[in-house]
Amino acid sequence: MTGLYYDALMDRERAARGEAYLHRFRDVLVDTGYWVVLDQDRAYTRETYGRNFANSPVVSGRVDRDRGAYVVSLRPPAQTIETPCVLLGGDDNYSHWLTRSLLKLVLLEGEANALPLLVNEDLRPHQREYLELLGIPEARLLKVPRGQVVRCRELVVPTTLRNHPQMPAGLRWIRHRLLRGEGEPSDVLYASRRDATRRRMLNEADLEKALAGLGFRILVAGELSVREQIAAFSRAKLIVAPHGAALANLIFAPPGATVVEIATPSIVHMNDFRTIADHLGQRIATWVVERYAEEQPPGVPAMHWNYSVDVARVVDFVRQQAGILPDSLNDS
């Protein structure tokens, strides 16, 4: 099954007004790798999940960049889902799961709020824990293998709220559902990426040591449960972290918190976390890395290159952003 598909919006008028909404499709195909809805010669990707459809394995070429025309090669549908369901998705990246999938649950109402949720069958522990915390039972999940094409007789698609004008509604909803009273924020927090397999800060141990000496609590988000991550970020008045999925937890940080993001030149344009901080009234500043590692793994794109930081300069930058000079940041 090979054909030409054009990038489309579910409802052009509502999308142009910046609305977030539900759209009901009938008898469509869904690529469960990139969560693209395919209907006749139209491909719905911007509002369904926001991933770059051009990178999908089912796309064999782009014919017209301006018109968003793609040559798509599909296997026959692996299954047909007869029951009405909601496209939730299943990107296993911690940040994308929060912003691309869970925030849009705020849009479900009425009948749609009880429909089965279409997800990948290989959900990771943090995805399962979030669904549990949100009160979504396992029985409501309609699981499909990742990377298959499935046919849906009736599919309800909520607009993804990642970097959407209506994103604040999703942020308020999930904070209301998951935050518990944590008292006055007092912690200073460094979220380490020492468990990362790419875009590693090669001298991160030195930065951690310097910050620990100033009273920072050092945590590795990937080693904590969702509950523990939410609790840690909800108590923080100052957060420092390399750009990475852990910073999605800014969703749970207090309004007024100060955030220092460490980013490399090739990803500094990615504004996901700055957008969250802006919506929640957090003060965020970005430190741009000055040098990459001299040697990189072969074939790795620049956005995933390893790097080092000037520890003293980063610490000075943190002090400036926090507006304090004492030896221990916890003394402020």
FIBAVEX-527414 format. One record per residue: x, y, z of N, C-alpha, C in turn. Coordinates in steps of 0.2 Angstrom, whole numbers, padded with zeros to 4 digits, always signed. Layout:
<sites>
XYZXYZXYZ/...
</sites>
This chain:
<sites>
+0004-0006+0000+0000+0000+0000+0004+0006+0000/+0005+0009-0006+0009+0015-0006+0005+0021-0010/+0006+0027-0007+0002+0032-0009+0005+0039-0007/+0002+0044-0010+0004+0051-0008-0001+0054-0003/+0001+0056+0003-0003+0059+0008-0001+0066+0009/-0006+0070+0011-0005+0077+0012-0006+0079+0019/-0001+0083+0022-0002+0085+0029-0008+0089+0030/-0012+0088+0035-0019+0091+0035-0020+0093+0043/-0025+0097+0044-0027+0099+0050-0034+0096+0051/-0036+0093+0057-0042+0090+0058-0048+0095+0057/-0048+0101+0059-0053+0106+0058-0049+0113+0057/-0048+0115+0051-0044+0120+0049-0046+0127+0053/-0053+0128+0053-0055+0134+0056-0054+0134+0064/-0055+0129+0067-0054+0129+0074-0047+0129+0076/-0043+0125+0072-0035+0126+0073-0033+0133+0071/-0035+0136+0067-0033+0143+0065-0035+0148+0071/-0040+0146+0075-0042+0150+0080-0038+0148+0087/-0034+0143+0086-0030+0141+0092-0034+0137+0097/-0039+0134+0095-0043+0130+0099-0040+0123+0100/-0042+0120+0106-0041+0113+0107-0047+0110+0107/-0048+0104+0104-0054+0101+0103-0054+0094+0102/-0060+0090+0101-0060+0083+0100-0062+0083+0092/-0059+0078+0089-0062+0077+0082-0063+0069+0081/-0069+0068+0078-0071+0061+0077-0070+0059+0070/-0066+0054+0069-0064+0050+0063-0068+0044+0062/-0070+0042+0056-0073+0036+0055-0069+0032+0049/-0068+0026+0051-0064+0021+0046-0058+0024+0044/-0053+0025+0048-0046+0028+0047-0041+0023+0049/-0035+0024+0046-0029+0020+0048-0025+0024+0053/-0021+0021+0057-0017+0024+0062-0010+0020+0062/-0005+0024+0061+0002+0022+0062+0003+0022+0069/+0004+0017+0073+0005+0017+0080+0012+0018+0082/+0017+0019+0077+0024+0021+0079+0024+0029+0080/+0021+0032+0075+0021+0040+0076+0014+0043+0077/+0009+0038+0078+0003+0040+0080+0000+0045+0075/+0000+0044+0068-0002+0048+0063-0009+0045+0061/-0014+0049+0060-0020+0046+0057-0020+0047+0050/-0022+0042+0046-0022+0042+0039-0029+0041+0036/-0032+0046+0032-0038+0046+0030-0039+0048+0023/-0040+0043+0018-0040+0044+0011-0033+0047+0009/-0032+0053+0007-0025+0055+0005-0023+0060+0010/-0025+0061+0016-0023+0065+0021-0020+0062+0027/-0015+0065+0029-0011+0063+0035-0012+0068+0041/-0014+0066+0046-0015+0070+0052-0010+0069+0057/-0005+0073+0058+0000+0072+0063+0002+0078+0067/+0001+0084+0065+0003+0090+0069-0002+0090+0076/-0008+0089+0075-0013+0089+0080-0014+0083+0084/-0012+0077+0081-0013+0071+0084-0007+0069+0089/-0001+0071+0087+0004+0069+0092+0010+0074+0091/+0011+0077+0086+0016+0082+0085+0023+0080+0083/+0023+0073+0081+0030+0071+0079+0031+0073+0072/+0037+0073+0070+0039+0074+0063+0038+0068+0059/+0032+0069+0055+0030+0063+0051+0036+0061+0046/+0040+0066+0044+0045+0064+0038+0050+0059+0041/+0051+0058+0047+0055+0054+0050+0052+0047+0051/+0046+0046+0050+0043+0040+0051+0045+0034+0046/+0046+0028+0049+0048+0023+0044+0043+0021+0038/+0037+0024+0039+0032+0022+0034+0033+0028+0028/+0037+0033+0029+0038+0038+0024+0044+0037+0020/+0043+0036+0014+0049+0034+0009+0051+0040+0005/+0048+0046+0006+0050+0052+0003+0045+0058+0004/+0048+0064+0003+0044+0070+0003+0044+0073-0004/+0038+0074-0006+0037+0076-0013+0037+0084-0014/+0033+0087-0009+0033+0094-0009+0033+0097-0002/+0039+0100+0000+0039+0102+0007+0034+0107+0009/+0033+0112+0004+0028+0117+0006+0021+0115+0007/+0019+0110+0003+0012+0107+0004+0012+0101+0008/+0018+0099+0011+0018+0094+0016+0015+0087+0013/+0018+0086+0007+0016+0080+0003+0021+0074+0004/+0019+0068+0006+0023+0063+0008+0021+0056+0004/+0026+0053+0002+0025+0046-0001+0025+0041+0005/+0020+0038+0006+0019+0033+0012+0018+0026+0009/+0022+0022+0012+0021+0014+0011+0019+0011+0017/+0013+0008+0017+0010+0005+0023+0009-0003+0022/+0010-0006+0027+0008-0013+0027+0000-0013+0028/-0003-0019+0026-0010-0020+0027-0011-0019+0035/-0017-0016+0037-0018-0016+0044-0018-0023+0047/-0014-0023+0053-0013-0029+0057-0020-0031+0060/-0024-0026+0062-0030-0027+0065-0035-0022+0064/-0042-0023+0065-0047-0018+0064-0050-0018+0071/-0051-0012+0074-0054-0010+0080-0061-0008+0079/-0065-0012+0081-0072-0010+0079-0075-0006+0084/-0073-0006+0090-0076-0002+0096-0073+0006+0095/-0078+0011+0097-0075+0017+0097-0070+0018+0102/-0065+0022+0101-0059+0023+0106-0056+0030+0105/-0052+0032+0110-0048+0038+0110-0041+0037+0108/-0038+0041+0104-0031+0041+0103-0027+0044+0108/-0024+0040+0113-0020+0043+0118-0012+0043+0116/-0010+0038+0113-0003+0037+0110+0001+0033+0115/+0008+0034+0114+0012+0030+0118+0020+0031+0118/+0022+0037+0116+0029+0039+0116+0032+0038+0123/+0037+0033+0123+0039+0031+0130+0044+0036+0133/+0046+0042+0130+0050+0047+0133+0046+0050+0138/+0049+0051+0144+0045+0053+0150+0042+0060+0148/+0046+0065+0145+0043+0071+0144+0037+0071+0139/+0038+0067+0133+0033+0067+0128+0027+0064+0130/+0028+0059+0135+0022+0055+0137+0017+0060+0141/+0021+0065+0145+0017+0070+0149+0014+0075+0144/+0018+0078+0140+0016+0084+0136+0012+0082+0130/+0013+0076+0126+0010+0074+0120+0004+0070+0122/+0004+0066+0127-0002+0062+0128-0006+0064+0134/-0003+0065+0140-0008+0065+0146-0011+0072+0146/-0008+0077+0144-0011+0084+0145-0018+0084+0141/-0018+0081+0136-0024+0081+0131-0030+0078+0134/-0029+0074+0140-0035+0071+0143-0039+0076+0146/-0037+0082+0147-0041+0087+0150-0047+0089+0145/-0046+0087+0138-0051+0088+0133-0057+0083+0133/-0056+0077+0136-0061+0072+0136-0067+0074+0141/-0073+0073+0138-0079+0075+0142-0085+0071+0139/-0090+0070+0143-0096+0066+0141-0094+0059+0139/-0096+0057+0134-0095+0050+0132-0088+0048+0131/-0084+0053+0128-0077+0052+0127-0073+0050+0133/-0076+0053+0139-0072+0052+0145-0072+0045+0147/-0076+0041+0144-0077+0034+0146-0075+0029+0141/-0073+0031+0135-0071+0027+0129-0064+0024+0131/-0062+0018+0128-0056+0015+0129-0050+0020+0126/-0044+0019+0129-0039+0023+0126-0034+0019+0122/-0033+0021+0116-0028+0018+0112-0021+0019+0114/-0017+0014+0116-0010+0015+0118-0006+0010+0115/+0001+0011+0115+0005+0005+0114+0005+0000+0119/+0006-0006+0117+0006-0012+0122+0012-0012+0127/+0018-0009+0125+0024-0010+0128+0025-0004+0133/+0020-0002+0137+0020+0004+0141+0026+0003+0146/+0030+0008+0148+0035+0008+0152+0032+0009+0159/+0036+0007+0165+0033+0008+0172+0031+0015+0173/+0035+0021+0171+0032+0027+0172+0026+0029+0169/+0024+0026+0163+0018+0027+0159+0012+0024+0163/+0013+0018+0165+0008+0014+0169+0007+0018+0176/+0012+0021+0179+0011+0024+0186+0007+0030+0185/+0009+0034+0179+0005+0040+0178-0003+0038+0177/-0004+0033+0173-0011+0031+0172-0014+0029+0179/-0011+0026+0183-0013+0024+0189-0015+0030+0194/-0010+0035+0194-0011+0041+0198-0017+0045+0195/-0019+0044+0189-0024+0048+0186-0031+0044+0186/-0030+0038+0189-0037+0034+0190-0039+0031+0184/-0035+0030+0179-0037+0026+0173-0035+0019+0174/-0040+0015+0174-0039+0007+0175-0036+0004+0169/-0032-0001+0171-0029-0005+0165-0035-0008+0160/-0041-0009+0163-0046-0012+0158-0048-0007+0153/-0047+0000+0154-0049+0005+0149-0044+0005+0144/-0038+0002+0144-0033+0003+0139-0034-0002+0134/-0033+0001+0128-0034-0003+0121-0027-0004+0118/-0023-0009+0119-0016-0009+0118-0015-0012+0111/-0010-0009+0108-0008-0011+0101-0001-0011+0100/+0002-0016+0097+0009-0016+0096+0012-0010+0093/+0018-0008+0095+0021-0002+0092+0023-0003+0085/+0022+0002+0081+0024+0001+0074+0019-0002+0069/+0014-0004+0071+0009-0007+0067+0004-0002+0064/+0001-0004+0059-0005+0000+0056-0011-0004+0058/-0016+0000+0061-0022-0003+0063-0028+0002+0060/-0033-0002+0059-0039+0002+0056-0044+0003+0062/-0046+0009+0063-0051+0011+0068-0058+0013+0065/-0063+0009+0067-0070+0011+0064-0072+0018+0066/-0070+0019+0072-0072+0026+0075-0067+0028+0080/-0064+0034+0079-0058+0036+0083-0059+0043+0085/-0059+0044+0091-0059+0051+0094-0052+0054+0095/-0050+0059+0092-0043+0062+0093-0044+0069+0097/-0041+0069+0103-0040+0076+0106-0034+0079+0103/-0034+0086+0102-0029+0090+0100-0023+0089+0105/-0017+0087+0103-0011+0087+0108-0010+0094+0110/-0008+0095+0116-0008+0102+0119+0000+0104+0120/+0004+0100+0118+0011+0102+0118+0013+0108+0114/+0015+0113+0117+0017+0120+0114+0011+0122+0110/+0005+0121+0113-0002+0124+0110-0004+0130+0114/-0008+0134+0111-0010+0140+0115-0014+0138+0121/-0018+0132+0120-0022+0130+0126-0018+0125+0131/-0011+0125+0130-0007+0121+0135-0009+0122+0142/-0009+0129+0144-0010+0130+0151-0016+0126+0154/-0021+0125+0150-0027+0121+0153-0025+0114+0155/-0021+0111+0151-0019+0105+0152-0014+0105+0158/-0010+0110+0159-0005+0110+0165-0009+0111+0171/-0014+0115+0171-0018+0116+0177-0022+0110+0179/-0024+0106+0174-0028+0100+0175-0024+0095+0178/-0018+0094+0176-0014+0088+0178-0011+0090+0185/-0009+0097+0186-0007+0099+0193-0012+0098+0198/-0019+0099+0196-0024+0098+0201-0025+0091+0202/-0024+0087+0197-0025+0080+0198-0020+0076+0202/-0014+0079+0202-0008+0075+0204-0004+0078+0210/-0005+0085+0211-0001+0088+0216-0005+0087+0223/-0001+0086+0228-0004+0086+0235+0000+0092+0239/-0003+0095+0244+0000+0100+0247+0007+0098+0250/+0012+0102+0248+0019+0100+0250+0022+0106+0254/+0018+0111+0256+0021+0116+0260+0025+0121+0256/+0028+0126+0260+0032+0131+0257+0038+0128+0253/+0039+0129+0247+0045+0126+0243+0052+0129+0247/+0056+0124+0248+0063+0126+0251+0069+0123+0248/+0068+0118+0244+0073+0114+0242+0077+0117+0236/+0083+0115+0235+0087+0117+0229+0089+0110+0226/+0088+0110+0220+0088+0103+0217+0092+0103+0210/+0096+0098+0210+0100+0097+0203+0098+0090+0201/+0095+0090+0195+0092+0084+0191+0098+0081+0187/+0101+0076+0189+0107+0074+0185+0105+0069+0179/+0109+0069+0174+0108+0065+0168+0114+0060+0168/+0116+0058+0174+0122+0053+0174+0120+0046+0171/+0113+0045+0171+0111+0038+0168+0110+0039+0161/+0111+0044+0158+0109+0045+0150+0114+0041+0146/+0112+0039+0140+0116+0035+0136+0118+0040+0130/+0115+0045+0129+0117+0050+0124+0117+0057+0127/+0120+0062+0124+0120+0069+0126+0122+0069+0133/+0128+0066+0135+0130+0065+0141+0135+0071+0143/+0134+0074+0149+0139+0079+0152+0145+0075+0155/+0151+0075+0151+0156+0070+0153+0159+0072+0160/+0159+0078+0162+0161+0080+0169+0156+0082+0174/+0150+0078+0173+0144+0080+0177+0146+0078+0184/+0150+0074+0186+0151+0072+0193+0155+0078+0196/+0159+0082+0192+0162+0088+0195+0157+0093+0197/+0152+0094+0192+0147+0099+0193+0142+0097+0199/+0141+0091+0200+0137+0088+0205+0140+0090+0212/+0147+0088+0212+0151+0089+0218+0150+0097+0220/+0151+0101+0215+0151+0108+0217+0144+0111+0219/+0139+0108+0216+0133+0110+0218+0131+0107+0225/+0133+0101+0226+0131+0098+0233+0134+0102+0238/+0140+0104+0237+0144+0108+0242+0140+0115+0244/+0135+0117+0239+0131+0123+0240+0124+0121+0243/+0123+0115+0245+0117+0113+0248+0112+0110+0243/+0114+0108+0237+0109+0106+0232+0108+0098+0234/+0102+0096+0233+0100+0089+0233+0101+0087+0226/+0105+0081+0225+0106+0078+0219+0102+0072+0218/+0098+0072+0212+0094+0066+0211+0095+0064+0203/+0093+0058+0202+0093+0055+0195+0086+0053+0194/+0083+0057+0190+0075+0056+0190+0074+0049+0187/+0078+0046+0183+0076+0040+0180+0077+0034+0185/+0079+0036+0191+0080+0031+0196+0074+0032+0202/+0070+0036+0200+0064+0038+0205+0058+0036+0202/+0053+0034+0206+0046+0033+0204+0043+0040+0202/+0037+0040+0198+0034+0046+0197+0032+0050+0203/+0029+0046+0208+0027+0050+0214+0033+0053+0217/+0039+0050+0217+0045+0053+0220+0047+0059+0216/+0047+0059+0209+0049+0065+0205+0044+0070+0206/+0038+0069+0207+0033+0074+0208+0034+0078+0214/+0035+0074+0220+0036+0077+0226+0042+0081+0226/+0048+0078+0223+0054+0082+0223+0054+0089+0220/+0051+0089+0214+0050+0095+0210+0045+0100+0214/+0040+0097+0217+0035+0102+0220+0038+0105+0226/+0043+0103+0229+0046+0106+0235+0052+0111+0233/+0054+0111+0227+0060+0115+0225+0059+0122+0223/+0063+0127+0226+0063+0134+0224+0068+0135+0219/+0073+0131+0218+0078+0132+0213+0080+0125+0210/+0080+0125+0204+0081+0119+0200+0086+0120+0195/+0091+0116+0195+0096+0116+0189+0096+0109+0186/+0097+0109+0179+0097+0102+0176+0099+0103+0169/+0103+0098+0166+0104+0098+0159+0097+0097+0155/+0097+0100+0149+0091+0099+0145+0090+0091+0144/+0084+0089+0146+0082+0082+0146+0075+0081+0149/+0073+0075+0148+0066+0073+0150+0064+0075+0157/+0069+0074+0162+0067+0076+0169+0064+0083+0170/+0066+0088+0165+0064+0094+0166+0056+0095+0165/+0053+0090+0162+0046+0090+0161+0042+0090+0168/+0046+0088+0173+0043+0089+0180+0042+0096+0182/+0045+0101+0178+0043+0108+0180+0035+0109+0180/+0032+0104+0177+0024+0105+0177+0022+0105+0185/+0026+0102+0189+0024+0101+0196+0028+0106+0201/+0033+0109+0198+0036+0114+0202+0032+0120+0204/+0034+0124+0209+0030+0129+0211+0030+0135+0207/+0025+0139+0206+0025+0145+0203+0030+0150+0206/+0035+0153+0203+0040+0157+0206+0046+0154+0207/+0047+0147+0206+0053+0144+0206+0058+0147+0201/+0064+0146+0203+0070+0148+0198+0073+0142+0195/+0073+0142+0188+0076+0136+0184+0082+0138+0180/+0087+0134+0180+0093+0135+0176+0093+0128+0172/+0092+0129+0165+0093+0124+0160+0100+0124+0157/+0103+0118+0157+0109+0118+0153+0108+0115+0146/+0110+0118+0141+0108+0116+0134+0114+0116+0130/+0115+0112+0125+0120+0112+0120+0118+0117+0114/+0122+0119+0110+0120+0124+0104+0115+0120+0100/+0116+0114+0099+0111+0111+0094+0104+0109+0096/+0103+0110+0103+0096+0109+0105+0093+0115+0109/+0097+0121+0109+0095+0127+0113+0089+0130+0110/+0087+0128+0104+0081+0131+0101+0075+0127+0103/+0076+0121+0106+0070+0117+0109+0067+0121+0115/+0061+0124+0115+0059+0128+0120+0053+0125+0124/+0053+0118+0124+0048+0114+0128+0047+0116+0135/+0053+0116+0138+0053+0117+0145+0053+0125+0147/+0055+0129+0143+0054+0136+0144+0047+0138+0143/+0044+0135+0139+0036+0136+0138+0033+0134+0144/+0034+0128+0147+0031+0126+0153+0032+0131+0159/+0038+0133+0159+0040+0138+0165+0037+0144+0164/+0036+0147+0158+0033+0153+0156+0025+0152+0158/+0022+0147+0156+0015+0146+0158+0014+0146+0165/+0019+0143+0169+0017+0142+0176+0021+0148+0181/+0023+0153+0178+0026+0158+0181+0032+0157+0185/+0036+0152+0182+0043+0151+0184+0048+0155+0180/+0053+0156+0184+0059+0160+0181+0064+0156+0178/+0065+0155+0171+0070+0151+0168+0075+0154+0164/+0081+0152+0165+0087+0154+0161+0091+0148+0158/+0094+0149+0153+0097+0144+0149+0105+0145+0149/+0109+0141+0151+0116+0141+0150+0118+0137+0144/+0121+0140+0139+0123+0136+0133+0130+0134+0134/+0130+0127+0133+0137+0124+0133+0142+0127+0128/+0148+0127+0130+0153+0131+0126+0157+0126+0122/+0158+0119+0124+0162+0115+0121+0159+0108+0121/+0159+0105+0115+0157+0098+0114+0164+0093+0116/+0163+0087+0117+0168+0082+0118+0172+0082+0111/+0178+0081+0111+0182+0080+0105+0180+0074+0101/+0179+0069+0104+0177+0063+0101+0169+0061+0102/+0166+0059+0097+0159+0057+0098+0158+0050+0095/+0153+0047+0097+0151+0040+0094+0150+0041+0087/+0152+0037+0082+0151+0037+0075+0143+0037+0074/+0141+0042+0069+0135+0042+0066+0130+0045+0071/+0132+0048+0076+0127+0052+0081+0126+0059+0079/+0120+0061+0078+0118+0068+0076+0120+0073+0081/+0121+0079+0079+0124+0084+0084+0119+0085+0090/+0113+0084+0089+0108+0085+0095+0110+0080+0101/+0113+0075+0099+0115+0070+0104+0122+0070+0106/+0126+0075+0104+0133+0075+0106+0135+0075+0113/+0140+0072+0115+0142+0073+0122+0146+0079+0123/+0146+0082+0129+0149+0088+0130+0152+0089+0137/+0156+0094+0139+0158+0096+0145+0156+0103+0147/+0156+0105+0153+0154+0112+0155+0160+0115+0159/+0161+0121+0159+0165+0125+0164+0161+0125+0171/+0163+0121+0175+0159+0120+0181+0159+0127+0185/+0165+0130+0186+0165+0137+0190+0160+0142+0186/+0160+0142+0180+0156+0147+0176+0148+0145+0177/+0147+0139+0177+0140+0137+0178+0137+0138+0185/+0142+0137+0190+0140+0139+0197+0139+0146+0198/+0143+0150+0195+0142+0157+0195+0136+0159+0192/+0134+0156+0186+0128+0158+0183+0122+0156+0187/+0122+0150+0190+0117+0148+0195+0116+0153+0201/+0122+0156+0203+0121+0161+0209+0118+0167+0206/+0120+0169+0200+0117+0175+0197+0109+0175+0197/+0107+0169+0194+0100+0168+0193+0096+0168+0199/+0099+0165+0204+0096+0164+0211+0097+0171+0215/+0101+0175+0213+0101+0182+0216+0105+0181+0223/+0109+0176+0224+0112+0176+0230+0120+0174+0230/+0123+0175+0235+0130+0174+0235+0133+0170+0241/+0129+0168+0245+0132+0164+0251+0135+0158+0249/+0139+0155+0253+0143+0149+0252+0138+0143+0251/+0132+0143+0255+0127+0138+0255+0121+0141+0252/+0118+0138+0247+0112+0141+0244+0106+0140+0249/+0107+0135+0253+0102+0133+0258+0101+0139+0263/+0107+0143+0264+0107+0148+0269+0103+0154+0267/+0101+0154+0261+0097+0160+0258+0090+0161+0261/
</sites>
